[in-house]
Amino acid sequence: MNTVRDDRSWYTYVLRSLKDGETYTGSTGDLRKRFKQHAEGETRSTKGRRPLELIYYEMCKNEIDARTREIFLKTGMGKRYLKSRLKRFLSLTV
């Protein structure tokens, strides 16, 4: 039986700043390591927006799929998808 997650898995993720409520979308081959980098201020794009929380992620089987999904989620249609997908969660945290 094949496992779902393996060393080649990639992730598309969304972080939310607890400071300003804004979101950041990215992709990585190691979600735990990347989130730690964001949380510790090692990432320029989110350094001033800490603390952060991981509010959404998707696993992809390869880097190209993850990066393509990241690009989509940054579009207007992708943002609407996330808003709809996370509607219940976002309404509890406003």
C-alpha positions as CSV (number, residue, x, y, z in Angstrom):
1,M,0.0,0.0,0.0
2,N,1.3,3.4,-0.9
3,T,1.3,6.2,1.7
4,V,-0.3,9.5,0.9
5,R,2.6,11.6,2.2
6,D,6.2,10.9,1.1
7,D,9.5,12.9,0.8
8,R,8.4,14.2,-2.6
9,S,5.2,15.8,-1.3
10,W,4.7,19.6,-1.7
11,Y,2.3,21.9,0.1
12,T,0.4,25.0,-0.7
13,Y,-0.4,26.9,2.5
14,V,-2.2,30.0,3.8
15,L,-1.1,31.8,6.9
16,R,-3.0,34.5,8.7
17,S,-1.4,37.3,10.6
18,L,-2.9,37.7,14.1
19,K,-1.5,41.2,14.1
20,D,-3.4,42.6,11.1
21,G,-5.7,39.7,9.9
22,E,-4.1,39.6,6.4
23,T,-3.2,36.4,4.8
24,Y,0.0,35.1,3.1
25,T,-0.1,32.2,0.6
26,G,3.0,30.1,-0.3
27,S,4.3,26.7,-1.2
28,T,7.0,24.4,0.2
29,G,8.4,20.9,0.3
30,D,8.6,21.0,4.1
31,L,5.5,22.6,5.7
32,R,6.7,22.3,9.3
33,K,10.1,23.8,8.6
34,R,8.6,26.6,6.5
35,F,6.1,27.5,9.1
36,K,8.8,27.6,11.7
37,Q,10.8,30.0,9.5
38,H,7.8,32.3,9.2
39,A,7.0,32.1,13.0
40,E,10.6,33.0,13.9
41,G,10.8,36.0,11.5
42,E,13.2,34.4,9.1
43,T,11.0,35.2,6.1
44,R,11.1,38.8,4.9
45,S,7.5,38.9,3.6
46,T,5.9,37.9,6.9
47,K,8.5,39.1,9.4
48,G,6.6,42.2,10.4
49,R,3.2,40.5,10.5
50,R,3.9,38.0,13.3
51,P,2.4,36.2,15.1
52,L,1.0,34.0,12.4
53,E,-1.3,31.0,12.3
54,L,-1.6,28.3,9.6
55,I,-5.2,28.4,8.5
56,Y,-5.2,26.2,5.4
57,Y,-3.0,23.8,3.4
58,E,-3.2,21.3,0.6
59,M,-0.8,18.5,-0.2
60,C,0.4,18.1,-3.8
61,K,2.4,15.2,-5.3
62,N,5.0,17.5,-6.9
63,E,6.4,21.1,-6.8
64,I,4.8,22.2,-10.1
65,D,1.3,21.3,-8.9
66,A,1.9,23.1,-5.6
67,R,3.2,26.3,-7.2
68,T,0.4,26.3,-9.7
69,R,-2.1,26.0,-6.9
70,E,-0.3,28.8,-5.0
71,I,-0.6,31.1,-8.1
72,F,-4.3,30.3,-8.4
73,L,-5.1,30.9,-4.7
74,K,-3.5,34.4,-5.1
75,T,-6.0,35.3,-7.9
76,G,-9.4,36.9,-7.3
77,M,-11.1,33.6,-8.0
78,G,-8.7,31.7,-5.7
79,K,-9.3,34.2,-2.9
80,R,-13.0,33.7,-3.3
81,Y,-12.5,29.9,-3.2
82,L,-10.6,30.2,0.1
83,K,-13.2,32.6,1.6
84,S,-15.9,30.2,0.7
85,R,-13.9,27.1,1.9
86,L,-13.0,28.8,5.2
87,K,-16.3,30.6,5.7
88,R,-17.2,28.9,9.0
89,F,-13.7,29.2,10.4
90,L,-13.3,32.9,9.4
91,S,-16.7,33.8,10.9
92,L,-15.7,32.4,14.3
93,T,-12.4,34.4,14.4
94,V,-13.6,37.8,13.3
